Amino acid sequence: MFNLSKLDRHEKLVDRMAETQGIDIGEEMMRGHLSANDLRSAVFSCTACTHADDCVHWLEDHKDGASQTPDYCRNAGLFRALREA
């Protein structure tokens, strides 16, 4: 069975990474730039990442924002596309 606390953790990481990139997930969904399926896929992709603890530290170190994701981010392409939308 899939661990719901893991899913919740990665949902929060995706949201925090988006915020760090200056992306408002809700706004992007309302504008039609991001679908619920896209967001779900991003969260599931994040759950397969082996750098979750590194990501937590990276996000703490970039509370004031960042122009790009760390190299290991599995959703870097999505965030880049949303920034350019």
Backbone atoms as SQL, in Angstrom:
CREATE TABLE atoms (id INTEGER PRIMARY KEY, chain TEXT, resi INTEGER, resn TEXT, atom TEXT, x REAL, y REAL, z REAL);
INSERT INTO atoms VALUES
  (1, 'A', 1, 'MET', 'N', 0.842, -1.186, 0.000),
  (2, 'A', 1, 'MET', 'CA', 0.000, 0.000, 0.000),
  (3, 'A', 1, 'MET', 'C', 0.886, 1.249, 0.000),
  (4, 'A', 2, 'PHE', 'N', 0.451, 2.258, -0.701),
  (5, 'A', 2, 'PHE', 'CA', 1.212, 3.501, -0.816),
  (6, 'A', 2, 'PHE', 'C', 1.113, 4.285, 0.487),
  (7, 'A', 3, 'ASN', 'N', 2.198, 4.838, 0.918),
  (8, 'A', 3, 'ASN', 'CA', 2.283, 5.586, 2.159),
  (9, 'A', 3, 'ASN', 'C', 1.741, 7.003, 1.940),
  (10, 'A', 4, 'LEU', 'N', 0.609, 7.318, 2.557),
  (11, 'A', 4, 'LEU', 'CA', -0.011, 8.633, 2.374),
  (12, 'A', 4, 'LEU', 'C', 0.820, 9.758, 2.973),
  (13, 'A', 5, 'SER', 'N', 1.557, 9.487, 4.033),
  (14, 'A', 5, 'SER', 'CA', 2.391, 10.541, 4.605),
  (15, 'A', 5, 'SER', 'C', 3.522, 10.898, 3.636),
  (16, 'A', 6, 'LYS', 'N', 4.017, 9.917, 2.885),
  (17, 'A', 6, 'LYS', 'CA', 5.037, 10.194, 1.867),
  (18, 'A', 6, 'LYS', 'C', 4.444, 11.061, 0.765),
  (19, 'A', 7, 'LEU', 'N', 3.247, 10.732, 0.331),
  (20, 'A', 7, 'LEU', 'CA', 2.575, 11.524, -0.700),
  (21, 'A', 7, 'LEU', 'C', 2.358, 12.953, -0.220),
  (22, 'A', 8, 'ASP', 'N', 1.923, 13.112, 1.015),
  (23, 'A', 8, 'ASP', 'CA', 1.707, 14.439, 1.592),
  (24, 'A', 8, 'ASP', 'C', 3.014, 15.219, 1.666),
  (25, 'A', 9, 'ARG', 'N', 4.086, 14.560, 2.070),
  (26, 'A', 9, 'ARG', 'CA', 5.393, 15.215, 2.160),
  (27, 'A', 9, 'ARG', 'C', 5.835, 15.750, 0.794),
  (28, 'A', 10, 'HIS', 'N', 5.671, 14.933, -0.238),
  (29, 'A', 10, 'HIS', 'CA', 6.129, 15.333, -1.565),
  (30, 'A', 10, 'HIS', 'C', 5.203, 16.369, -2.207),
  (31, 'A', 11, 'GLU', 'N', 3.923, 16.326, -1.846),
  (32, 'A', 11, 'GLU', 'CA', 3.013, 17.370, -2.306),
  (33, 'A', 11, 'GLU', 'C', 3.482, 18.723, -1.759),
  (34, 'A', 12, 'LYS', 'N', 3.879, 18.740, -0.503),
  (35, 'A', 12, 'LYS', 'CA', 4.374, 19.974, 0.111),
  (36, 'A', 12, 'LYS', 'C', 5.700, 20.407, -0.518),
  (37, 'A', 13, 'LEU', 'N', 6.580, 19.446, -0.833),
  (38, 'A', 13, 'LEU', 'CA', 7.842, 19.795, -1.480),
  (39, 'A', 13, 'LEU', 'C', 7.614, 20.409, -2.855),
  (40, 'A', 14, 'VAL', 'N', 6.685, 19.850, -3.617),
  (41, 'A', 14, 'VAL', 'CA', 6.366, 20.407, -4.940),
  (42, 'A', 14, 'VAL', 'C', 5.830, 21.823, -4.783),
  (43, 'A', 15, 'ASP', 'N', 4.933, 22.020, -3.845),
  (44, 'A', 15, 'ASP', 'CA', 4.360, 23.352, -3.627),
  (45, 'A', 15, 'ASP', 'C', 5.432, 24.347, -3.181),
  (46, 'A', 16, 'ARG', 'N', 6.304, 23.928, -2.266),
  (47, 'A', 16, 'ARG', 'CA', 7.370, 24.827, -1.799),
  (48, 'A', 16, 'ARG', 'C', 8.365, 25.137, -2.911),
  (49, 'A', 17, 'MET', 'N', 8.676, 24.134, -3.740),
  (50, 'A', 17, 'MET', 'CA', 9.607, 24.381, -4.845),
  (51, 'A', 17, 'MET', 'C', 8.979, 25.360, -5.827),
  (52, 'A', 18, 'ALA', 'N', 7.697, 25.215, -6.089),
  (53, 'A', 18, 'ALA', 'CA', 7.012, 26.158, -6.983),
  (54, 'A', 18, 'ALA', 'C', 7.076, 27.563, -6.401),
  (55, 'A', 19, 'GLU', 'N', 6.753, 27.707, -5.135),
  (56, 'A', 19, 'GLU', 'CA', 6.802, 29.027, -4.490),
  (57, 'A', 19, 'GLU', 'C', 8.194, 29.624, -4.556),
  (58, 'A', 20, 'THR', 'N', 9.208, 28.804, -4.343),
  (59, 'A', 20, 'THR', 'CA', 10.591, 29.270, -4.392),
  (60, 'A', 20, 'THR', 'C', 10.939, 29.775, -5.792),
  (61, 'A', 21, 'GLN', 'N', 10.286, 29.207, -6.791),
  (62, 'A', 21, 'GLN', 'CA', 10.509, 29.615, -8.177),
  (63, 'A', 21, 'GLN', 'C', 9.616, 30.800, -8.573),
  (64, 'A', 22, 'GLY', 'N', 8.797, 31.270, -7.628),
  (65, 'A', 22, 'GLY', 'CA', 7.895, 32.379, -7.917),
  (66, 'A', 22, 'GLY', 'C', 6.632, 31.939, -8.642),
  (67, 'A', 23, 'ILE', 'N', 6.286, 30.672, -8.505),
  (68, 'A', 23, 'ILE', 'CA', 5.126, 30.102, -9.192),
  (69, 'A', 23, 'ILE', 'C', 4.008, 29.868, -8.190),
  (70, 'A', 24, 'ASP', 'N', 2.825, 30.368, -8.505),
  (71, 'A', 24, 'ASP', 'CA', 1.633, 30.141, -7.695),
  (72, 'A', 24, 'ASP', 'C', 0.850, 29.014, -8.372),
  (73, 'A', 25, 'ILE', 'N', 0.880, 27.824, -7.782),
  (74, 'A', 25, 'ILE', 'CA', 0.245, 26.640, -8.373),
  (75, 'A', 25, 'ILE', 'C', -1.238, 26.893, -8.653),
  (76, 'A', 26, 'GLY', 'N', -1.950, 27.452, -7.682),
  (77, 'A', 26, 'GLY', 'CA', -3.378, 27.718, -7.866),
  (78, 'A', 26, 'GLY', 'C', -3.638, 28.659, -9.025),
  (79, 'A', 27, 'GLU', 'N', -2.846, 29.704, -9.115),
  (80, 'A', 27, 'GLU', 'CA', -2.997, 30.666, -10.202),
  (81, 'A', 27, 'GLU', 'C', -2.714, 30.013, -11.556),
  (82, 'A', 28, 'GLU', 'N', -1.684, 29.190, -11.602),
  (83, 'A', 28, 'GLU', 'CA', -1.345, 28.507, -12.852),
  (84, 'A', 28, 'GLU', 'C', -2.452, 27.553, -13.282),
  (85, 'A', 29, 'MET', 'N', -3.109, 26.941, -12.325),
  (86, 'A', 29, 'MET', 'CA', -4.238, 26.054, -12.645),
  (87, 'A', 29, 'MET', 'C', -5.418, 26.871, -13.164),
  (88, 'A', 30, 'MET', 'N', -5.695, 27.997, -12.512),
  (89, 'A', 30, 'MET', 'CA', -6.813, 28.834, -12.959),
  (90, 'A', 30, 'MET', 'C', -6.573, 29.391, -14.358),
  (91, 'A', 31, 'ARG', 'N', -5.325, 29.681, -14.691),
  (92, 'A', 31, 'ARG', 'CA', -4.993, 30.204, -16.015),
  (93, 'A', 31, 'ARG', 'C', -4.939, 29.115, -17.086),
  (94, 'A', 32, 'GLY', 'N', -5.040, 27.865, -16.657),
  (95, 'A', 32, 'GLY', 'CA', -5.007, 26.756, -17.602),
  (96, 'A', 32, 'GLY', 'C', -3.612, 26.331, -18.009),
  (97, 'A', 33, 'HIS', 'N', -2.602, 26.807, -17.279),
  (98, 'A', 33, 'HIS', 'CA', -1.217, 26.433, -17.580),
  (99, 'A', 33, 'HIS', 'C', -0.826, 25.119, -16.919),
  (100, 'A', 34, 'LEU', 'N', -1.613, 24.680, -15.938),
  (101, 'A', 34, 'LEU', 'CA', -1.325, 23.467, -15.185),
  (102, 'A', 34, 'LEU', 'C', -2.643, 22.762, -14.885),
  (103, 'A', 35, 'SER', 'N', -2.724, 21.500, -15.258),
  (104, 'A', 35, 'SER', 'CA', -3.939, 20.733, -14.979),
  (105, 'A', 35, 'SER', 'C', -3.776, 19.951, -13.683),
  (106, 'A', 36, 'ALA', 'N', -4.878, 19.451, -13.174),
  (107, 'A', 36, 'ALA', 'CA', -4.823, 18.618, -11.972),
  (108, 'A', 36, 'ALA', 'C', -3.976, 17.379, -12.245),
  (109, 'A', 37, 'ASN', 'N', -4.081, 16.823, -13.444),
  (110, 'A', 37, 'ASN', 'CA', -3.260, 15.654, -13.794),
  (111, 'A', 37, 'ASN', 'C', -1.778, 16.011, -13.832),
  (112, 'A', 38, 'ASP', 'N', -1.444, 17.205, -14.345),
  (113, 'A', 38, 'ASP', 'CA', -0.048, 17.651, -14.357),
  (114, 'A', 38, 'ASP', 'C', 0.495, 17.748, -12.941),
  (115, 'A', 39, 'LEU', 'N', -0.287, 18.325, -12.059),
  (116, 'A', 39, 'LEU', 'CA', 0.139, 18.478, -10.669),
  (117, 'A', 39, 'LEU', 'C', 0.296, 17.118, -9.999),
  (118, 'A', 40, 'ARG', 'N', -0.659, 16.245, -10.225),
  (119, 'A', 40, 'ARG', 'CA', -0.589, 14.894, -9.666),
  (120, 'A', 40, 'ARG', 'C', 0.664, 14.179, -10.169),
  (121, 'A', 41, 'SER', 'N', 0.947, 14.303, -11.449),
  (122, 'A', 41, 'SER', 'CA', 2.146, 13.682, -12.026),
  (123, 'A', 41, 'SER', 'C', 3.420, 14.253, -11.399),
  (124, 'A', 42, 'ALA', 'N', 3.426, 15.561, -11.164),
  (125, 'A', 42, 'ALA', 'CA', 4.590, 16.195, -10.546),
  (126, 'A', 42, 'ALA', 'C', 4.819, 15.650, -9.132),
  (127, 'A', 43, 'VAL', 'N', 3.748, 15.495, -8.377),
  (128, 'A', 43, 'VAL', 'CA', 3.872, 14.969, -7.016),
  (129, 'A', 43, 'VAL', 'C', 4.362, 13.526, -7.055),
  (130, 'A', 44, 'PHE', 'N', 3.786, 12.709, -7.942),
  (131, 'A', 44, 'PHE', 'CA', 4.229, 11.316, -8.026),
  (132, 'A', 44, 'PHE', 'C', 5.672, 11.222, -8.509),
  (133, 'A', 45, 'SER', 'N', 6.067, 12.084, -9.405),
  (134, 'A', 45, 'SER', 'CA', 7.456, 12.108, -9.852),
  (135, 'A', 45, 'SER', 'C', 8.374, 12.452, -8.676),
  (136, 'A', 46, 'CYS', 'N', 7.957, 13.392, -7.878),
  (137, 'A', 46, 'CYS', 'CA', 8.730, 13.797, -6.703),
  (138, 'A', 46, 'CYS', 'C', 8.869, 12.634, -5.718),
  (139, 'A', 47, 'THR', 'N', 7.844, 11.819, -5.576),
  (140, 'A', 47, 'THR', 'CA', 7.926, 10.698, -4.619),
  (141, 'A', 47, 'THR', 'C', 9.000, 9.692, -5.016),
  (142, 'A', 48, 'ALA', 'N', 9.368, 9.658, -6.296),
  (143, 'A', 48, 'ALA', 'CA', 10.396, 8.726, -6.758),
  (144, 'A', 48, 'ALA', 'C', 11.807, 9.301, -6.614),
  (145, 'A', 49, 'CYS', 'N', 11.917, 10.538, -6.183),
  (146, 'A', 49, 'CYS', 'CA', 13.216, 11.196, -6.042),
  (147, 'A', 49, 'CYS', 'C', 13.954, 10.667, -4.820),
  (148, 'A', 50, 'THR', 'N', 15.241, 10.490, -4.971),
  (149, 'A', 50, 'THR', 'CA', 16.062, 10.018, -3.856),
  (150, 'A', 50, 'THR', 'C', 16.729, 11.171, -3.106),
  (151, 'A', 51, 'HIS', 'N', 16.343, 12.406, -3.442),
  (152, 'A', 51, 'HIS', 'CA', 16.968, 13.589, -2.844),
  (153, 'A', 51, 'HIS', 'C', 15.998, 14.412, -1.993),
  (154, 'A', 52, 'ALA', 'N', 14.969, 13.799, -1.455),
  (155, 'A', 52, 'ALA', 'CA', 13.962, 14.558, -0.704),
  (156, 'A', 52, 'ALA', 'C', 14.573, 15.313, 0.475),
  (157, 'A', 53, 'ASP', 'N', 15.462, 14.679, 1.209),
  (158, 'A', 53, 'ASP', 'CA', 16.083, 15.369, 2.344),
  (159, 'A', 53, 'ASP', 'C', 16.964, 16.523, 1.859),
  (160, 'A', 54, 'ASP', 'N', 17.688, 16.301, 0.753),
  (161, 'A', 54, 'ASP', 'CA', 18.488, 17.379, 0.163),
  (162, 'A', 54, 'ASP', 'C', 17.587, 18.529, -0.261),
  (163, 'A', 55, 'CYS', 'N', 16.438, 18.197, -0.792),
  (164, 'A', 55, 'CYS', 'CA', 15.484, 19.204, -1.257),
  (165, 'A', 55, 'CYS', 'C', 15.007, 20.069, -0.089),
  (166, 'A', 56, 'VAL', 'N', 14.711, 19.448, 1.025),
  (167, 'A', 56, 'VAL', 'CA', 14.278, 20.194, 2.217),
  (168, 'A', 56, 'VAL', 'C', 15.347, 21.211, 2.597),
  (169, 'A', 57, 'HIS', 'N', 16.591, 20.783, 2.610),
  (170, 'A', 57, 'HIS', 'CA', 17.695, 21.690, 2.967),
  (171, 'A', 57, 'HIS', 'C', 17.865, 22.783, 1.906),
  (172, 'A', 58, 'TRP', 'N', 17.747, 22.415, 0.639),
  (173, 'A', 58, 'TRP', 'CA', 17.886, 23.391, -0.450),
  (174, 'A', 58, 'TRP', 'C', 16.797, 24.457, -0.324),
  (175, 'A', 59, 'LEU', 'N', 15.572, 24.026, -0.055),
  (176, 'A', 59, 'LEU', 'CA', 14.467, 24.974, 0.091),
  (177, 'A', 59, 'LEU', 'C', 14.701, 25.905, 1.283),
  (178, 'A', 60, 'GLU', 'N', 15.219, 25.374, 2.375),
  (179, 'A', 60, 'GLU', 'CA', 15.528, 26.212, 3.535),
  (180, 'A', 60, 'GLU', 'C', 16.591, 27.250, 3.194),
  (181, 'A', 61, 'ASP', 'N', 17.554, 26.859, 2.366),
  (182, 'A', 61, 'ASP', 'CA', 18.633, 27.769, 1.974),
  (183, 'A', 61, 'ASP', 'C', 18.195, 28.805, 0.939),
  (184, 'A', 62, 'HIS', 'N', 17.009, 28.620, 0.349),
  (185, 'A', 62, 'HIS', 'CA', 16.522, 29.518, -0.712),
  (186, 'A', 62, 'HIS', 'C', 15.141, 30.099, -0.363),
  (187, 'A', 63, 'LYS', 'N', 14.960, 30.451, 0.893),
  (188, 'A', 63, 'LYS', 'CA', 13.672, 30.995, 1.339),
  (189, 'A', 63, 'LYS', 'C', 13.297, 32.283, 0.605),
  (190, 'A', 64, 'ASP', 'N', 14.297, 33.004, 0.126),
  (191, 'A', 64, 'ASP', 'CA', 14.034, 34.260, -0.572),
  (192, 'A', 64, 'ASP', 'C', 13.821, 34.066, -2.066),
  (193, 'A', 65, 'GLY', 'N', 13.810, 32.823, -2.511),
  (194, 'A', 65, 'GLY', 'CA', 13.558, 32.533, -3.911),
  (195, 'A', 65, 'GLY', 'C', 14.797, 32.061, -4.641),
  (196, 'A', 66, 'ALA', 'N', 14.578, 31.533, -5.826),
  (197, 'A', 66, 'ALA', 'CA', 15.667, 31.041, -6.667),
  (198, 'A', 66, 'ALA', 'C', 15.200, 31.078, -8.111),
  (199, 'A', 67, 'SER', 'N', 16.135, 31.291, -9.006),
  (200, 'A', 67, 'SER', 'CA', 15.790, 31.381, -10.429),
  (201, 'A', 67, 'SER', 'C', 15.749, 30.024, -11.114),
  (202, 'A', 68, 'GLN', 'N', 16.207, 28.992, -10.425),
  (203, 'A', 68, 'GLN', 'CA', 16.131, 27.648, -10.992),
  (204, 'A', 68, 'GLN', 'C', 16.092, 26.629, -9.865),
  (205, 'A', 69, 'THR', 'N', 15.763, 25.410, -10.222),
  (206, 'A', 69, 'THR', 'CA', 15.698, 24.326, -9.250),
  (207, 'A', 69, 'THR', 'C', 17.085, 23.709, -9.081),
  (208, 'A', 70, 'PRO', 'N', 17.254, 22.888, -8.056),
  (209, 'A', 70, 'PRO', 'CA', 18.514, 22.152, -7.964),
  (210, 'A', 70, 'PRO', 'C', 18.601, 21.153, -9.128),
  (211, 'A', 71, 'ASP', 'N', 19.801, 20.743, -9.475),
  (212, 'A', 71, 'ASP', 'CA', 20.015, 19.855, -10.618),
  (213, 'A', 71, 'ASP', 'C', 19.237, 18.550, -10.527),
  (214, 'A', 72, 'TYR', 'N', 19.027, 18.054, -9.331),
  (215, 'A', 72, 'TYR', 'CA', 18.379, 16.755, -9.157),
  (216, 'A', 72, 'TYR', 'C', 16.847, 16.813, -9.217),
  (217, 'A', 73, 'CYS', 'N', 16.264, 17.988, -9.320),
  (218, 'A', 73, 'CYS', 'CA', 14.795, 18.111, -9.293),
  (219, 'A', 73, 'CYS', 'C', 14.172, 17.429, -10.508),
  (220, 'A', 74, 'ARG', 'N', 13.300, 16.482, -10.228),
  (221, 'A', 74, 'ARG', 'CA', 12.625, 15.729, -11.288),
  (222, 'A', 74, 'ARG', 'C', 11.552, 16.556, -11.992),
  (223, 'A', 75, 'ASN', 'N', 11.198, 17.702, -11.427),
  (224, 'A', 75, 'ASN', 'CA', 10.171, 18.561, -12.012),
  (225, 'A', 75, 'ASN', 'C', 10.739, 19.870, -12.554),
  (226, 'A', 76, 'ALA', 'N', 12.038, 19.913, -12.768),
  (227, 'A', 76, 'ALA', 'CA', 12.679, 21.138, -13.248),
  (228, 'A', 76, 'ALA', 'C', 12.045, 21.630, -14.550),
  (229, 'A', 77, 'GLY', 'N', 11.780, 20.733, -15.473),
  (230, 'A', 77, 'GLY', 'CA', 11.176, 21.115, -16.757),
  (231, 'A', 77, 'GLY', 'C', 9.799, 21.725, -16.590),
  (232, 'A', 78, 'LEU', 'N', 9.004, 21.157, -15.718),
  (233, 'A', 78, 'LEU', 'CA', 7.666, 21.697, -15.451),
  (234, 'A', 78, 'LEU', 'C', 7.767, 23.095, -14.870),
  (235, 'A', 79, 'PHE', 'N', 8.625, 23.275, -13.876),
  (236, 'A', 79, 'PHE', 'CA', 8.756, 24.589, -13.261),
  (237, 'A', 79, 'PHE', 'C', 9.291, 25.615, -14.261),
  (238, 'A', 80, 'ARG', 'N', 10.218, 25.204, -15.099),
  (239, 'A', 80, 'ARG', 'CA', 10.764, 26.110, -16.113),
  (240, 'A', 80, 'ARG', 'C', 9.649, 26.537, -17.087),
  (241, 'A', 81, 'ALA', 'N', 8.832, 25.568, -17.523),
  (242, 'A', 81, 'ALA', 'CA', 7.725, 25.865, -18.446),
  (243, 'A', 81, 'ALA', 'C', 6.716, 26.813, -17.795),
  (244, 'A', 82, 'LEU', 'N', 6.428, 26.609, -16.529),
  (245, 'A', 82, 'LEU', 'CA', 5.465, 27.476, -15.837),
  (246, 'A', 82, 'LEU', 'C', 6.024, 28.881, -15.665),
  (247, 'A', 83, 'ARG', 'N', 7.311, 29.019, -15.407),
  (248, 'A', 83, 'ARG', 'CA', 7.913, 30.349, -15.287),
  (249, 'A', 83, 'ARG', 'C', 7.853, 31.085, -16.624),
  (250, 'A', 84, 'GLU', 'N', 7.962, 30.344, -17.721),
  (251, 'A', 84, 'GLU', 'CA', 7.971, 30.952, -19.048),
  (252, 'A', 84, 'GLU', 'C', 6.572, 31.169, -19.613),
  (253, 'A', 85, 'ALA', 'N', 5.558, 30.601, -18.969),
  (254, 'A', 85, 'ALA', 'CA', 4.174, 30.698, -19.479),
  (255, 'A', 85, 'ALA', 'C', 3.624, 32.108, -19.317);
